[in-house]
Amino acid sequence: KVHNTDIFQRAMLNDCLITIKNKKNIDASDFFDFECDYLIEKANNDDIGGWSYFPSVQEIAADIDDLGQIIQFFINHNRFDLIEKHCLKAINITLENRTCKNGGIETWIIPKNNQNELQIKQEYFNNTKWGCGPDVEVVANFVYALQKYNPIKYKKNIVNAISYIVHSQSTDGFWESRWYYGVLYGTYVCLRLLKDFEKENSYNINLALEYVIESQNEDGGFGLLKFAQSDALSTSLAILI
């Protein structure tokens, strides 16, 4: 079967739109209220909550990438109440069950123990189909959301995750993504988080910036990889970096 989804994409697009709205002082609160209601309606209806990349595929568990992106949107729309009501349980299960010794945080939100029948199936598919373990760009997106939401409460988790992110940087300076094309998205979300800890991570930040600067094409744009043909998305990510 073919399954369609708009959860992560919609949260990211709304986050872009709300940034523009704030800069241009546009009154669009009704629109973003509707979008909040839409995303809440799409949350998983189980003991964990959270969101899945493909809600129509039961074998795919909720994940911290969707969770982090939606938290950021709620924050930017000043709806902290929605985080407290719809996100905290998934955050707690993630940090208590899926934090790795190296500071990384696994992508899939499933409790380690006392799994129900569906969670056992999801764990099986993680191990045999989707892949398990932490993904650096996903960790960066989720931890950035925690940093924006409550940096004091989650300080230890944030600091440990940054250690994992720093040690995951390539020798050339970029961060590879598992779930996204090219290297600029992963590099962007990692640098966005490190910017709040610039003093401690200046070497890694500068190494990444040097890579991006050296990757610029003669036409002024950027591509999926170094010196690949320029495209709008890669160029936008480079500008954000």
C-alpha positions as CSV (number, residue, x, y, z in Angstrom):
1,K,0.0,0.0,0.0
2,V,1.0,3.6,-0.5
3,H,0.8,5.8,2.6
4,N,0.7,9.6,2.5
5,T,1.7,11.9,5.3
6,D,2.0,15.6,6.1
7,I,2.8,15.6,9.8
8,F,6.5,16.6,9.9
9,Q,6.3,18.6,6.7
10,R,3.3,20.5,8.0
11,A,5.0,21.3,11.3
12,M,8.1,22.5,9.5
13,L,6.2,24.6,7.0
14,N,4.1,26.2,9.8
15,D,7.3,27.0,11.6
16,C,8.6,28.8,8.5
17,L,5.3,30.7,8.0
18,I,5.1,31.8,11.7
19,T,8.7,33.2,11.5
20,I,7.7,35.2,8.5
21,K,4.4,36.3,10.2
22,N,6.3,37.5,13.2
23,K,8.8,39.5,11.1
24,K,6.1,41.1,9.0
25,N,3.7,41.6,11.9
26,I,0.9,39.7,10.1
27,D,-2.3,38.7,12.1
28,A,-2.6,35.0,11.3
29,S,-3.5,33.6,14.7
30,D,-6.7,31.9,13.5
31,F,-4.7,30.1,10.8
32,F,-2.1,28.8,13.3
33,D,-4.7,27.9,15.9
34,F,-6.3,25.7,13.2
35,E,-2.9,24.2,12.4
36,C,-2.4,23.4,16.1
37,D,-5.8,21.7,16.3
38,Y,-4.9,19.7,13.1
39,L,-1.7,18.4,14.5
40,I,-3.2,17.5,17.9
41,E,-5.9,15.5,16.0
42,K,-3.1,13.6,14.2
43,A,-1.3,12.6,17.5
44,N,-1.0,8.9,18.2
45,N,-3.9,7.7,20.3
46,D,-2.1,5.5,22.7
47,D,-0.3,5.5,26.1
48,I,2.7,7.4,24.7
49,G,1.1,10.0,22.4
50,G,3.5,11.9,20.2
51,W,3.5,11.8,16.4
52,S,4.6,9.3,13.8
53,Y,6.0,10.0,10.4
54,F,3.2,7.9,8.9
55,P,0.3,7.7,11.3
56,S,-1.5,5.2,9.0
57,V,1.4,2.6,9.4
58,Q,1.1,1.0,12.8
59,E,4.5,-0.6,12.6
60,I,6.1,2.9,12.7
61,A,6.4,4.2,16.3
62,A,6.2,7.8,17.3
63,D,9.5,9.6,16.9
64,I,11.5,12.5,18.5
65,D,11.9,14.3,15.1
66,D,8.2,14.9,14.7
67,L,7.9,15.6,18.5
68,G,10.7,18.2,18.4
69,Q,9.4,19.9,15.3
70,I,5.9,20.2,16.7
71,I,7.2,21.5,20.0
72,Q,9.1,24.2,18.2
73,F,5.9,25.2,16.4
74,F,3.9,25.3,19.6
75,I,6.6,27.5,21.2
76,N,6.7,29.9,18.3
77,H,2.9,30.2,18.4
78,N,3.1,30.8,22.2
79,R,1.1,27.7,23.0
80,F,3.2,26.2,25.9
81,D,-0.1,24.8,27.2
82,L,-0.2,22.4,24.3
83,I,3.3,21.1,25.1
84,E,2.4,20.4,28.7
85,K,-0.8,18.6,27.7
86,H,0.3,16.7,24.6
87,C,4.1,16.4,24.6
88,L,5.5,15.8,28.1
89,K,4.7,12.1,28.4
90,A,6.5,11.4,25.1
91,I,9.4,13.5,26.2
92,N,9.7,11.7,29.5
93,I,9.5,8.2,28.0
94,T,12.2,9.2,25.5
95,L,14.6,10.6,28.0
96,E,14.1,7.8,30.5
97,N,14.1,4.9,28.0
98,R,16.0,5.9,24.9
99,T,19.0,7.9,26.0
100,C,22.3,6.3,25.1
101,K,25.5,6.3,27.1
102,N,27.2,8.5,24.5
103,G,24.6,11.2,24.9
104,G,22.7,10.3,21.8
105,I,18.9,9.8,21.9
106,E,17.2,7.1,19.9
107,T,14.7,8.2,17.3
108,W,11.8,5.9,18.1
109,I,9.7,6.6,21.3
110,I,9.1,3.1,22.8
111,P,9.4,2.1,26.4
112,K,12.2,-0.4,27.0
113,N,10.2,-2.6,29.4
114,N,6.6,-3.8,29.7
115,Q,5.9,-3.3,26.0
116,N,2.5,-4.1,24.7
117,E,1.8,-6.2,21.6
118,L,2.0,-3.2,19.2
119,Q,5.2,-1.9,20.8
120,I,6.8,-5.3,20.5
121,K,5.9,-5.3,16.7
122,Q,7.3,-1.7,16.4
123,E,10.6,-2.7,18.1
124,Y,10.9,-5.6,15.7
125,F,10.4,-3.4,12.7
126,N,12.9,-0.9,14.1
127,N,15.5,-3.7,14.3
128,T,14.8,-5.3,11.0
129,K,13.4,-2.5,8.7
130,W,13.6,1.1,9.8
131,G,16.9,1.0,11.8
132,C,17.5,1.8,15.4
133,G,19.9,3.9,17.5
134,P,20.4,7.7,17.5
135,D,20.4,9.8,14.3
136,V,22.4,13.0,14.8
137,E,20.2,15.3,12.8
138,V,17.1,14.0,14.7
139,V,18.9,14.4,18.1
140,A,19.8,18.0,17.2
141,N,16.2,18.9,16.2
142,F,14.7,17.3,19.3
143,V,17.3,18.7,21.8
144,Y,16.9,22.2,20.2
145,A,13.2,22.0,21.0
146,L,14.1,21.1,24.7
147,Q,16.5,24.0,24.8
148,K,13.8,26.4,23.6
149,Y,11.1,24.9,25.9
150,N,12.9,24.5,29.3
151,P,16.7,24.7,29.2
152,I,17.1,24.5,33.0
153,K,14.9,21.3,33.4
154,Y,16.6,19.5,30.6
155,K,20.2,20.9,31.0
156,K,21.9,17.5,31.7
157,N,20.2,15.9,28.6
158,I,21.1,18.9,26.4
159,V,24.7,18.9,27.5
160,N,25.1,15.2,27.0
161,A,23.4,15.3,23.6
162,I,25.7,18.1,22.5
163,S,28.7,15.9,23.3
164,Y,27.3,13.2,21.1
165,I,26.6,15.7,18.3
166,V,30.1,17.2,18.5
167,H,31.7,13.8,18.3
168,S,29.5,12.9,15.3
169,Q,30.9,15.7,13.1
170,S,32.8,14.6,10.1
171,T,36.5,15.5,9.8
172,D,35.5,17.8,6.8
173,G,33.1,19.7,9.1
174,F,29.6,18.7,8.1
175,W,27.1,16.4,9.7
176,E,25.5,13.6,7.7
177,S,21.8,13.0,7.9
178,R,20.1,9.6,7.9
179,W,16.7,10.8,6.9
180,Y,17.5,13.8,4.6
181,Y,19.2,14.3,1.3
182,G,22.6,15.9,1.3
183,V,24.6,17.2,4.2
184,L,23.4,20.8,4.7
185,Y,20.2,20.0,6.6
186,G,22.0,18.0,9.3
187,T,24.7,20.6,9.4
188,Y,22.1,23.3,9.8
189,V,20.2,21.7,12.7
190,C,23.4,20.8,14.5
191,L,24.8,24.4,14.2
192,R,21.4,25.9,15.2
193,L,21.7,24.1,18.5
194,L,25.5,24.7,19.0
195,K,24.9,28.5,18.5
196,D,23.4,28.6,22.0
197,F,26.7,27.0,23.3
198,E,29.0,28.9,21.0
199,K,31.9,29.5,23.4
200,E,32.3,25.8,24.3
201,N,32.0,24.6,20.7
202,S,33.6,27.4,18.6
203,Y,36.1,25.0,16.9
204,N,33.3,22.7,15.7
205,I,31.2,25.6,14.5
206,N,34.0,27.2,12.6
207,L,35.0,23.9,11.0
208,A,31.4,23.5,9.7
209,L,31.3,27.1,8.5
210,E,34.5,26.6,6.6
211,Y,33.1,23.5,4.9
212,V,29.9,25.4,3.8
213,I,31.8,28.4,2.5
214,E,34.2,26.2,0.5
215,S,31.1,24.4,-0.9
216,Q,29.7,27.4,-2.7
217,N,29.4,27.1,-6.4
218,E,30.5,29.6,-9.0
219,D,26.8,30.6,-9.6
220,G,26.6,31.5,-5.9
221,G,24.4,28.6,-4.9
222,F,24.9,25.4,-3.0
223,G,24.1,21.7,-3.8
224,L,23.3,18.6,-2.0
225,L,27.0,17.7,-1.7
226,K,30.2,19.7,-2.2
227,F,30.2,21.2,-5.8
228,A,27.0,19.5,-6.7
229,Q,24.6,21.4,-8.9
230,S,23.0,24.3,-7.0
231,D,19.4,23.9,-5.9
232,A,17.0,26.2,-4.0
233,L,16.7,24.0,-0.8
234,S,20.5,23.5,-0.3
235,T,21.0,27.2,-1.0
236,S,18.4,28.1,1.6
237,L,19.9,25.8,4.2
238,A,23.3,27.4,3.5
239,I,21.9,30.9,4.1
240,L,20.3,29.7,7.3
241,I,23.7,28.3,8.4
